[in-house]
Amino acid sequence: MYQRVSPDEIAAMALFLASDAGAHITRQSLAICGSVETLR
């Protein structure tokens, strides 16, 4: 069920949160590991 997160997806999320559309999303903690734990 693991899926790698691309840099583009992380950038899109950051841009959304910084935009007016994400203005009502506050005090959230988003863990982004890019499924590194599966690369052992």
MDTraj code that builds the backbone (N, CA, C; nanometers):
import mdtraj as md
import numpy as np

residues = "MET TYR GLN ARG VAL SER PRO ASP GLU ILE ALA ALA MET ALA LEU PHE LEU ALA SER ASP ALA GLY ALA HIS ILE THR ARG GLN SER LEU ALA ILE CYS GLY SER VAL GLU THR LEU ARG".split()
xyz = np.array([
    [0.0823, -0.1192, 0.0000],
    [0.0000, 0.0000, 0.0000],
    [0.0866, 0.1254, 0.0000],
    [0.2163, 0.1087, 0.0060],
    [0.3031, 0.2255, 0.0069],
    [0.3177, 0.2823, -0.1335],
    [0.3234, 0.4124, -0.1395],
    [0.3419, 0.4804, -0.2673],
    [0.4401, 0.5942, -0.2447],
    [0.5370, 0.6050, -0.3291],
    [0.6349, 0.7121, -0.3149],
    [0.5717, 0.8465, -0.3466],
    [0.6128, 0.9458, -0.2715],
    [0.5647, 1.0823, -0.2925],
    [0.6690, 1.1557, -0.3746],
    [0.6255, 1.2148, -0.4831],
    [0.7202, 1.2850, -0.5702],
    [0.7430, 1.4274, -0.5189],
    [0.8563, 1.4861, -0.5519],
    [0.8814, 1.6256, -0.5139],
    [0.7742, 1.7200, -0.5678],
    [0.7202, 1.6885, -0.6853],
    [0.6144, 1.7725, -0.7429],
    [0.4879, 1.7690, -0.6567],
    [0.4563, 1.6532, -0.6004],
    [0.3382, 1.6420, -0.5144],
    [0.3566, 1.7214, -0.3853],
    [0.4762, 1.7174, -0.3301],
    [0.5043, 1.7941, -0.2087],
    [0.4976, 1.9432, -0.2385],
    [0.5530, 1.9838, -0.3522],
    [0.5492, 2.1251, -0.3904],
    [0.4058, 2.1715, -0.4127],
    [0.3235, 2.0877, -0.4755],
    [0.1835, 2.1237, -0.4992],
    [0.1094, 2.1419, -0.3672],
    [0.1365, 2.0561, -0.2699],
    [0.0728, 2.0684, -0.1396],
    [0.1167, 2.1970, -0.0701],
    [0.2443, 2.2274, -0.0765],
    [0.2950, 2.3487, -0.0134],
    [0.2348, 2.4732, -0.0783],
    [0.2260, 2.4724, -0.2107],
    [0.1652, 2.5861, -0.2805],
    [0.0176, 2.6009, -0.2455],
    [-0.0534, 2.4897, -0.2349],
    [-0.1939, 2.4954, -0.1960],
    [-0.2090, 2.5547, -0.0564],
    [-0.1285, 2.5083, 0.0380],
    [-0.1388, 2.5573, 0.1759],
    [-0.1024, 2.7050, 0.1866],
    [-0.0165, 2.7516, 0.0978],
    [0.0238, 2.8926, 0.0997],
    [-0.0727, 2.9819, 0.0222],
    [-0.1655, 2.9207, -0.0495],
    [-0.2581, 2.9989, -0.1326],
    [-0.3823, 3.0396, -0.0543],
    [-0.4648, 3.1215, -0.1170],
    [-0.5918, 3.1610, -0.0562],
    [-0.6826, 3.0407, -0.0360],
    [-0.6744, 2.9419, -0.1245],
    [-0.7582, 2.8224, -0.1125],
    [-0.7284, 2.7434, 0.0154],
    [-0.6065, 2.7509, 0.0638],
    [-0.5691, 2.6795, 0.1848],
    [-0.5726, 2.7652, 0.3097],
    [-0.6324, 2.8821, 0.2993],
    [-0.6310, 2.9784, 0.4099],
    [-0.7001, 2.9274, 0.5359],
    [-0.7964, 2.8369, 0.5220],
    [-0.8708, 2.7892, 0.6385],
    [-0.8109, 2.6628, 0.6997],
    [-0.7001, 2.6178, 0.6464],
    [-0.6318, 2.5016, 0.7028],
    [-0.5226, 2.5546, 0.7942],
    [-0.5418, 2.5335, 0.9226],
    [-0.4460, 2.5842, 1.0210],
    [-0.4099, 2.4755, 1.1212],
    [-0.2957, 2.4921, 1.1831],
    [-0.2488, 2.4034, 1.2897],
    [-0.2502, 2.2558, 1.2525],
    [-0.1999, 2.2264, 1.1357],
    [-0.1908, 2.0882, 1.0905],
    [-0.0449, 2.0463, 1.0870],
    [-0.0224, 1.9228, 1.1211],
    [0.1112, 1.8658, 1.1124],
    [0.1079, 1.7614, 1.0014],
    [0.1862, 1.7824, 0.8983],
    [0.1875, 1.6916, 0.7848],
    [0.3221, 1.6206, 0.7787],
    [0.3201, 1.4918, 0.7988],
    [0.4414, 1.4113, 0.7927],
    [0.4627, 1.3659, 0.6491],
    [0.5738, 1.4025, 0.5921],
    [0.6051, 1.3625, 0.4554],
    [0.7368, 1.2868, 0.4583],
    [0.7274, 1.1569, 0.4378],
    [0.8494, 1.0767, 0.4402],
    [0.8827, 1.0230, 0.3020],
    [0.7885, 1.0320, 0.2080],
    [0.8130, 0.9797, 0.0742],
    [0.8331, 0.8298, 0.0738],
    [0.7792, 0.7616, 0.1732],
    [0.7905, 0.6150, 0.1889],
    [0.9350, 0.5703, 0.2046],
    [1.0147, 0.6534, 0.2662],
    [1.1552, 0.6196, 0.2887],
    [1.1674, 0.4941, 0.3749],
    [1.0689, 0.4729, 0.4648],
    [1.0782, 0.3569, 0.5531],
    [1.0745, 0.2245, 0.4761],
    [1.0246, 0.2259, 0.3523],
    [1.0180, 0.1024, 0.2745],
    [1.1468, 0.0763, 0.1956],
    [1.2421, 0.1672, 0.2013],
    [1.3652, 0.1525, 0.1230],
    [1.4796, 0.0887, 0.2009],
    [1.4505, 0.0325, 0.3147],
    [1.5559, -0.0271, 0.3978],
    [1.6231, -0.1427, 0.3322],
])
top = md.Topology()
chain = top.add_chain()
for i, resn in enumerate(residues, 1):
    res = top.add_residue(resn, chain, resSeq=i)
    for name in ("N", "CA", "C"):
        top.add_atom(name, md.element.get_by_symbol(name[0]), res)
traj = md.Trajectory(xyz[None], top)
